[in-house]
Amino acid sequence: MTHTAARTARLALVGDRSPNVASHTRVPLLLDALAGRDRLHLDAYWIPSQDAEAEDAVRGFDAVWVLPGSPYRSESGVLTAVRTAREEGIPFLGTCGGFQHALLEFARHVCGLTRVAHAENDPGADDFLIEPLACSLVGHEAVVRIQPGSLAEAVIGSERTVERYFCAYGPSRHLDTLRAHGLRFTGHDEDGHVRIAELPGHPFFLATLFQPELSGDGSRPHPVVRALARAAVGHAAREAGLRA
């Protein structure tokens, strides 16, 4: 009983749950596979973006995963969830829209770029951090080259991977400013465009423009999803130790 409890963690799934979003329907399969194959047990709770506006919405969770499905009903709610995970050392994964909003949160609250915007959310803005991709990646697979020595390389186990996308927006401007403030871009496509971001010094903070949750048929979780689960279980074990 003690062993099982030590390997159980609470996961906040942030996004506006919909049966029409493939990533959302894949989550139950992934949770079952993580429990059955890897003995990584996650109690997952959906937190709609509007509910995530509350400052304590994701506090007490062992991991936060911001899933695709943008535009979210509440941009501010998603940014609040990202910020809480970043500032409080809660393991974090952002995929597709979650990647975009992780960068947006960092730009606004760490870099002081308070006016940068996401073109999908605010098409009339003057300064886009996230803007339409030159070539939409909706439904595409493409190569990602991963920086040696990065968290992404440690997780994926390779310096090259082929990943699936379903997005039409990505980061372009202000990337040097984000780098200067500590965000690390560790995965790029073959044209040099950013596809993975991570935050050194954080227990686990990873964001991908691609969607690892859609890898395969869901019976073998992608290494990125498995790594988040392991980080969550580790966080739960540490928290239990502090309470003991």
VOBA-1610 file (N, C-alpha, C; in pm, whole numbers, padded with zeros to 5 digits, always signed):
BEGIN
Met+00083-00121+00000Met+00000+00000+00000Met+00086+00125+00000Thr+00190+00128+00081Thr+00278+00245+00084Thr+00344+00269-00050His+00389+00158-00115His+00455+00170-00244His+00362+00231-00348Thr+00237+00185-00351Thr+00142+00237-00448Thr+00115+00385-00423Ala+00096+00421-00296Ala+00067+00560-00264Ala+00181+00650-00304Ala+00303+00603-00288Ala+00419+00684-00321Ala+00430+00708-00470Arg+00363+00623-00553Arg+00372+00636-00697Arg+00244+00694-00757Thr+00162+00756-00675Thr+00040+00818-00723Thr+00055+00969-00714Ala+00013+01038-00819Ala+00029+01184-00822Ala-00096+01247-00881Arg-00118+01373-00846Arg-00233+01449-00897Arg-00189+01536-01013Leu-00257+01520-01125Leu-00223+01591-01248Leu-00335+01687-01285Ala-00300+01814-01304Ala-00396+01913-01352Ala-00386+01921-01504Leu-00498+01892-01571Leu-00508+01906-01716Leu-00578+02038-01745Val-00502+02135-01792Val-00557+02269-01812Val-00597+02285-01958Gly-00723+02318-01980Gly-00774+02338-02115Gly-00924+02322-02116Asp-00984+02358-02227Asp-01129+02353-02238Asp-01168+02221-02304Arg-01193+02123-02221Arg-01211+01984-02265Arg-01320+01972-02371Ser-01284+01899-02478Ser-01378+01884-02589Ser-01359+01748-02656Pro-01469+01680-02692Pro-01457+01554-02765Pro-01407+01574-02906Asn-01399+01699-02951Asn-01353+01728-03087Asn-01203+01757-03095Val-01135+01755-02980Val-00991+01778-02978Val-00922+01644-02955Ala-00845+01600-03054Ala-00785+01466-03049Ala-00699+01446-02925Ser-00625+01549-02885Ser-00539+01538-02767Ser-00620+01508-02642His-00738+01567-02633His-00821+01548-02514His-00874+01405-02506Thr-00915+01352-02620Thr-00969+01216-02619Thr-00861+01111-02600Arg-00736+01148-02625Arg-00625+01055-02609Arg-00583+01040-02463Val-00612+01138-02379Val-00563+01138-02241Val-00601+01013-02163Pro-00726+00966-02164Pro-00757+00845-02086Pro-00673+00724-02126Leu-00647+00708-02255Leu-00563+00597-02301Leu-00422+00609-02244Leu-00371+00731-02244Leu-00235+00753-02194Leu-00228+00725-02044Leu-00328+00767-01970Leu-00328+00743-01825Leu-00332+00594-01796Asp-00412+00521-01872Asp-00419+00376-01853Asp-00286+00310-01887Ala-00223+00357-01994Ala-00096+00298-02036Ala+00014+00330-01935Leu+00016+00450-01884Leu+00117+00487-01784Leu+00103+00401-01659Ala-00020+00374-01619Ala-00042+00290-01501Ala-00007+00145-01529Gly-00051+00095-01645Gly-00031-00046-01675Gly+00110-00082-01716Arg+00172+00002-01799Arg+00305-00029-01852Arg+00417+00018-01759Asp+00397+00137-01702Asp+00506+00202-01629Asp+00483+00210-01478Arg+00366+00165-01433Arg+00330+00173-01291Arg+00341+00317-01241Leu+00301+00408-01325Leu+00296+00550-01290Leu+00148+00589-01285His+00099+00607-01165His-00045+00628-01144His-00073+00776-01123Leu-00155+00831-01211Leu-00190+00972-01205Leu-00340+00988-01186Asp-00378+01068-01087Asp-00516+01111-01070Asp-00530+01244-01145Ala-00597+01240-01258Ala-00603+01357-01345Ala-00736+01432-01328Tyr-00727+01563-01326Tyr-00843+01649-01310Tyr-00839+01758-01418Trp-00948+01771-01490Trp-00956+01878-01589Trp-00988+02011-01521Ile-00915+02113-01559Ile-00939+02248-01509Ile-00965+02338-01629Pro-01090+02377-01653Pro-01120+02466-01764Pro-01042+02597-01752Ser-01013+02657-01866Ser-00929+02776-01864Ser-00988+02888-01779Gln-01118+02901-01778Gln-01179+03006-01696Gln-01162+02978-01547Asp-01171+02851-01507Asp-01149+02816-01367Asp-01003+02836-01328Ala-00914+02824-01425Ala-00770+02840-01397Ala-00733+02984-01364Glu-00826+03077-01381Glu-00798+03215-01344Glu-00775+03230-01194Ala-00831+03141-01113Ala-00811+03147-00968Ala-00665+03121-00936Glu-00608+03202-00847Glu-00465+03194-00817Glu-00424+03057-00765Asp-00515+02989-00697Asp-00480+02860-00637Asp-00531+02741-00719Ala-00569+02764-00845Ala-00634+02659-00923Ala-00548+02535-00939Val-00417+02552-00958Val-00331+02434-00978Val-00237+02411-00860Arg-00249+02491-00755Arg-00170+02464-00636Arg-00215+02332-00573Gly-00120+02257-00521Gly-00154+02129-00462Gly-00147+02013-00559Phe-00132+02043-00688Phe-00114+01938-00787Phe+00035+01903-00797Asp+00061+01783-00847Asp+00198+01737-00862Asp+00252+01760-01002Ala+00166+01799-01094Ala+00208+01836-01228Ala+00096+01912-01296Val+00134+01995-01392Val+00038+02073-01471Val+00068+02047-01617Trp-00035+02009-01692Trp-00021+01989-01836Trp-00121+02080-01905Val-00071+02181-01978Val-00158+02267-02058Val-00169+02203-02196Leu-00288+02157-02227Leu-00314+02081-02349Leu-00357+02173-02464Pro-00351+02119-02588Pro-00399+02197-02702Pro-00549+02226-02691Gly-00596+02304-02788Gly-00737+02341-02792Gly-00758+02491-02793Ser-00654+02565-02833Ser-00666+02710-02839Ser-00747+02750-02964Pro-00809+02869-02966Pro-00801+02968-02858Pro-00879+02923-02735Tyr-00816+02938-02619Tyr-00880+02902-02493Tyr-00987+03006-02459Arg-01083+02964-02382Arg-01187+03060-02341Arg-01127+03172-02257Ser-01023+03140-02181Ser-00959+03240-02097Ser-00807+03232-02114Glu-00752+03324-02189Glu-00606+03332-02201Glu-00544+03357-02065Ser-00604+03447-01987Ser-00546+03481-01857Ser-00545+03361-01763Gly-00647+03274-01773Gly-00649+03156-01688Gly-00534+03062-01720Val-00510+03040-01848Val-00399+02953-01888Val-00267+03013-01843Leu-00249+03143-01862Leu-00125+03208-01821Leu-00105+03199-01669Thr-00213+03210-01594Thr-00203+03198-01448Thr-00157+03058-01408Ala-00210+02955-01474Ala-00169+02818-01444Ala-00022+02796-01477Val+00022+02848-01592Val+00164+02836-01629Val+00251+02906-01526Arg+00212+03026-01488Arg+00293+03102-01394Arg+00305+03033-01259Thr+00194+02978-01210Thr+00199+02907-01082Thr+00295+02789-01089Ala+00285+02711-01196Ala+00375+02596-01211Ala+00520+02641-01221Arg+00545+02748-01294Arg+00682+02796-01311Arg+00738+02850-01180Glu+00662+02930-01110Glu+00713+02994-00989Glu+00721+02900-00870Glu+00634+02800-00866Glu+00627+02713-00748Glu+00693+02577-00769Gly+00763+02562-00882Gly+00838+02439-00904Gly+00753+02316-00926Ile+00632+02334-00979Ile+00545+02220-01010Ile+00581+02170-01149Pro+00607+02041-01167Pro+00637+01989-01301Pro+00534+02036-01403Phe+00584+02078-01518Phe+00497+02141-01618Phe+00527+02087-01758Leu+00419+02063-01832Leu+00429+02032-01974Leu+00326+02116-02048Gly+00369+02180-02155Gly+00278+02251-02243Gly+00296+02197-02384Thr+00187+02156-02448Thr+00197+02103-02584Thr+00108+02185-02677Cys+00163+02217-02794Cys+00094+02296-02896Cys+00051+02431-02837Gly-00079+02452-02812Gly-00122+02577-02750Gly-00059+02598-02614Gly-00031+02489-02543Gly+00036+02501-02414Gly+00178+02553-02429Phe+00248+02511-02533Phe+00380+02563-02565Phe+00372+02714-02591Gln+00279+02753-02676Gln+00265+02893-02713Gln+00240+02981-02591His+00153+02934-02502His+00117+03014-02386His+00225+03010-02278Ala+00305+02904-02273Ala+00419+02902-02182Ala+00518+03012-02219Leu+00543+03028-02349Leu+00633+03134-02394Leu+00571+03271-02369Leu+00441+03283-02392Leu+00374+03411-02371Leu+00380+03451-02224Glu+00358+03356-02134Glu+00365+03386-01991Glu+00505+03431-01953Phe+00606+03361-02000Phe+00745+03395-01966Phe+00780+03533-02020Ala+00738+03562-02141Ala+00768+03692-02200Ala+00708+03806-02119Arg+00583+03788-02078Arg+00515+03896-02007Arg+00562+03911-01863His+00578+03800-01791His+00600+03808-01647His+00746+03798-01605Val+00831+03746-01691Val+00974+03739-01659Val+01052+03844-01738Cys+01021+03858-01866Cys+01097+03948-01951Cys+01042+04091-01952Gly+00923+04110-01897Gly+00866+04244-01895Gly+00807+04288-02027Leu+00785+04194-02119Leu+00726+04227-02249Leu+00574+04220-02236Thr+00519+04317-02164Thr+00380+04309-02122Thr+00281+04326-02237Arg+00326+04375-02351Arg+00234+04402-02461Arg+00238+04296-02571Val+00326+04196-02556Val+00331+04094-02661Val+00203+04011-02659Ala+00167+03959-02776Ala+00038+03893-02790Ala+00050+03765-02873His-00056+03689-02868His-00075+03570-02950His-00171+03610-03061Ala-00129+03594-03186Ala-00210+03642-03299Ala-00345+03575-03308Glu-00357+03451-03261Glu-00486+03383-03264Glu-00582+03444-03163Asn-00527+03489-03048Asn-00611+03547-02942Asn-00640+03694-02966Asp-00544+03765-03021Asp-00554+03911-03034Asp-00499+03955-03169Pro-00572+03927-03276Pro-00520+03954-03410Pro-00495+04101-03439Gly-00550+04191-03359Gly-00529+04333-03382Gly-00413+04392-03303Ala-00339+04309-03232Ala-00228+04358-03149Ala-00115+04413-03236Asp-00032+04496-03173Asp+00080+04558-03244Asp+00207+04475-03240Asp+00218+04385-03142Asp+00344+04314-03121Asp+00315+04167-03091Phe+00341+04081-03189Phe+00314+03939-03173Phe+00439+03864-03127Leu+00422+03784-03023Leu+00524+03684-02989Leu+00494+03555-03064Ile+00366+03520-03071Ile+00318+03401-03141Ile+00238+03448-03261Glu+00282+03410-03382Glu+00215+03456-03502Glu+00194+03341-03601Pro+00115+03362-03705Pro+00091+03252-03800Pro+00221+03199-03858Leu+00231+03067-03865Leu+00347+03004-03926Leu+00345+03026-04077Ala+00464+03038-04135Ala+00473+03055-04280Ala+00408+02937-04352Cys+00427+02817-04296Cys+00362+02697-04348Cys+00288+02630-04234Ser+00156+02622-04244Ser+00079+02559-04137Ser+00124+02416-04116Leu+00132+02376-03988Leu+00173+02240-03954Leu+00054+02152-03917Val-00065+02197-03951Val-00184+02121-03918Val-00179+01985-03989Gly-00178+01878-03909Gly-00179+01744-03964Gly-00047+01695-04020His+00062+01766-03992His+00192+01730-04049His+00280+01659-03946Glu+00375+01581-03997Glu+00485+01529-03918Glu+00613+01591-03972Ala+00708+01620-03883Ala+00832+01684-03926Ala+00944+01650-03829Val+01066+01663-03878Val+01185+01636-03798Val+01207+01747-03696Val+01248+01707-03575Val+01293+01802-03473Val+01435+01763-03435Arg+01525+01859-03441Arg+01663+01836-03399Arg+01680+01891-03258Ile+01736+01810-03169Ile+01738+01839-03027Ile+01880+01869-02981Gln+01892+01970-02898Gln+02024+02013-02850Gln+02083+01912-02754Pro+02207+01871-02779Pro+02273+01776-02687Pro+02284+01835-02546Gly+02267+01749-02447Gly+02279+01791-02309Gly+02156+01858-02251Ser+02049+01865-02328Ser+01927+01931-02281Ser+01836+01833-02210Leu+01739+01888-02138Leu+01635+01804-02079Leu+01562+01728-02189Ala+01533+01795-02299Ala+01462+01730-02409Ala+01538+01609-02460Glu+01669+01622-02474Glu+01747+01508-02521Glu+01745+01395-02419Ala+01758+01430-02291Ala+01754+01328-02186Ala+01621+01254-02186Val+01514+01326-02212Val+01380+01267-02209Val+01356+01181-02333Ile+01387+01235-02450Ile+01356+01167-02576Ile+01462+01063-02611Gly+01585+01084-02564Gly+01690+00986-02584Gly+01753+00989-02721Ser+01741+01103-02789Ser+01795+01113-02924Ser+01815+01260-02957Glu+01901+01288-03055Glu+01920+01425-03102Glu+01836+01454-03225Arg+01754+01357-03264Arg+01666+01376-03381Arg+01541+01293-03360Thr+01426+01353-03386Thr+01300+01282-03372Thr+01202+01334-03476Val+01105+01254-03510Val+00998+01296-03601Val+00870+01303-03520Glu+00805+01419-03523Glu+00691+01445-03437Glu+00571+01497-03515Arg+00456+01481-03453Arg+00330+01521-03515Arg+00283+01656-03462Tyr+00232+01737-03554Tyr+00184+01872-03521Tyr+00037+01885-03558Phe-00026+01984-03498Phe-00160+02023-03540Phe-00178+02170-03504Cys-00090+02254-03560Cys-00093+02395-03523Cys-00061+02483-03642Ala-00100+02608-03629Ala-00074+02705-03734Ala-00006+02831-03681Tyr+00035+02828-03554Tyr+00098+02945-03492Tyr+00225+02902-03420Gly+00325+02991-03422Gly+00449+02961-03353Gly+00522+03088-03312Pro+00631+03073-03237Pro+00706+03190-03189Pro+00797+03245-03297Ser+00815+03375-03297Ser+00902+03436-03396Ser+00987+03548-03335Arg+00923+03650-03284Arg+00996+03768-03234Arg+01035+03752-03086His+01131+03833-03044His+01173+03845-02904His+01240+03720-02848Leu+01277+03625-02932Leu+01334+03501-02880Leu+01467+03526-02810Asp+01546+03621-02859Asp+01672+03654-02791Asp+01648+03707-02651Thr+01541+03784-02634Thr+01508+03836-02501Thr+01468+03723-02408Leu+01389+03629-02457Leu+01352+03514-02375Leu+01475+03434-02336Arg+01567+03415-02430Arg+01691+03343-02399Arg+01771+03418-02293Ala+01780+03548-02307Ala+01859+03628-02213Ala+01805+03620-02071His+01677+03592-02057His+01616+03582-01925His+01608+03438-01874Gly+01666+03344-01948Gly+01682+03209-01894Gly+01607+03098-01963Leu+01514+03130-02053Leu+01444+03024-02124Leu+01539+02965-02228Arg+01537+02834-02242Arg+01629+02766-02332Arg+01550+02699-02444Phe+01589+02726-02568Phe+01525+02664-02683Phe+01611+02548-02729Thr+01560+02428-02711Thr+01644+02309-02728Thr+01597+02215-02839Gly+01496+02253-02913Gly+01452+02176-03027Gly+01412+02268-03140His+01459+02237-03260His+01431+02320-03377His+01397+02231-03496Asp+01321+02285-03590Asp+01298+02210-03712Asp+01419+02226-03804Glu+01412+02169-03920Glu+01528+02168-04008Glu+01558+02305-04069Asp+01465+02399-04052Asp+01489+02537-04095Asp+01531+02627-03979Gly+01547+02568-03861Gly+01593+02644-03746Gly+01484+02708-03662His+01358+02677-03692His+01248+02735-03614His+01230+02659-03483Val+01198+02735-03376Val+01187+02677-03242Val+01069+02581-03232Arg+01096+02464-03172Arg+00992+02363-03154Arg+00986+02309-03011Ile+01092+02330-02930Ile+01095+02287-02791Ile+01155+02398-02706Ala+01097+02420-02589Ala+01153+02514-02492Ala+01157+02447-02355Glu+01254+02485-02275Glu+01264+02432-02139Glu+01324+02538-02048Leu+01312+02517-01918Leu+01356+02616-01821Leu+01455+02552-01724Pro+01585+02572-01746Pro+01685+02516-01655Pro+01664+02568-01512Gly+01692+02483-01415Gly+01675+02520-01276Gly+01539+02485-01220His+01445+02459-01308His+01311+02416-01266His+01312+02264-01256Pro+01238+02204-01161Pro+01237+02058-01150Pro+01200+01987-01281Phe+01103+02040-01354Phe+01066+01985-01484Phe+00976+02086-01552Phe+01028+02151-01654Phe+00950+02251-01727Phe+00983+02234-01874Leu+00889+02178-01949Leu+00913+02144-02089Leu+00790+02183-02171Ala+00815+02242-02287Ala+00705+02281-02375Ala+00741+02246-02519Thr+00646+02187-02590Thr+00670+02144-02727Thr+00560+02196-02818Leu+00600+02247-02934Leu+00499+02288-03031Leu+00432+02166-03093Phe+00505+02055-03099Phe+00443+01931-03147Phe+00359+01868-03035Gln+00286+01762-03070Gln+00192+01701-02977Gln+00232+01557-02947Pro+00314+01536-02846Pro+00358+01400-02813Pro+00244+01309-02771Glu+00136+01368-02723Glu+00023+01286-02679Glu-00043+01212-02795Leu-00017+01254-02920Leu-00077+01190-03037Leu+00015+01086-03100Ser+00127+01059-03038Ser+00220+00959-03090Ser+00157+00819-03084Gly+00167+00746-03194Gly+00115+00609-03196Gly-00034+00603-03170Asp-00075+00493-03105Asp-00218+00474-03077Asp-00253+00498-02931Gly-00157+00547-02854Gly-00182+00577-02713Gly-00144+00465-02619Ser-00111+00348-02673Ser-00080+00234-02587Ser+00063+00239-02534Arg+00149+00318-02598Arg+00288+00335-02553Arg+00314+00485-02543Pro+00298+00543-02425Pro+00313+00688-02413Pro+00447+00739-02465His+00442+00850-02532His+00562+00917-02581His+00655+00945-02463Pro+00787+00943-02484Pro+00880+00970-02374Pro+00854+01102-02302Val+00807+01203-02372Val+00779+01331-02308Val+00664+01317-02208Val+00560+01244-02245Val+00446+01221-02155Val+00489+01136-02037Arg+00570+01035-02064Arg+00619+00948-01956Arg+00706+01027-01860Ala+00787+01117-01912Ala+00875+01197-01827Ala+00794+01290-01737Leu+00686+01348-01789Leu+00601+01430-01705Leu+00542+01346-01592Ala+00497+01225-01625Ala+00439+01137-01522Ala+00541+01105-01415Arg+00664+01074-01456Arg+00768+01044-01358Arg+00797+01166-01270Ala+00801+01283-01332Ala+00826+01405-01255Ala+00713+01429-01155Ala+00590+01402-01197Ala+00475+01420-01108Ala+00482+01325-00989Val+00514+01198-01016Val+00524+01101-00908Val+00638+01136-00813Gly+00748+01184-00869Gly+00858+01228-00784Gly+00819+01346-00697His+00744+01439-00754His+00696+01555-00677His+00604+01509-00565Ala+00515+01414-00594Ala+00424+01364-00492Ala+00500+01297-00379Ala+00604+01222-00415Ala+00684+01153-00312Ala+00757+01254-00224Arg+00811+01358-00285Arg+00881+01461-00206Arg+00785+01534-00114Glu+00667+01566-00165Glu+00569+01635-00082Glu+00525+01546+00035Ala+00508+01417+00008Ala+00471+01324+00116Ala+00581+01316+00220Gly+00707+01319+00174Gly+00818+01316+00268Gly+00823+01440+00355Leu+00790+01556+00298Leu+00790+01679+00376Leu+00681+01678+00482Arg+00568+01611+00450Arg+00456+01605+00546Arg+00475+01499+00652Ala+00565+01405+00625Ala+00584+01293+00719Ala+00646+01340+00850
//
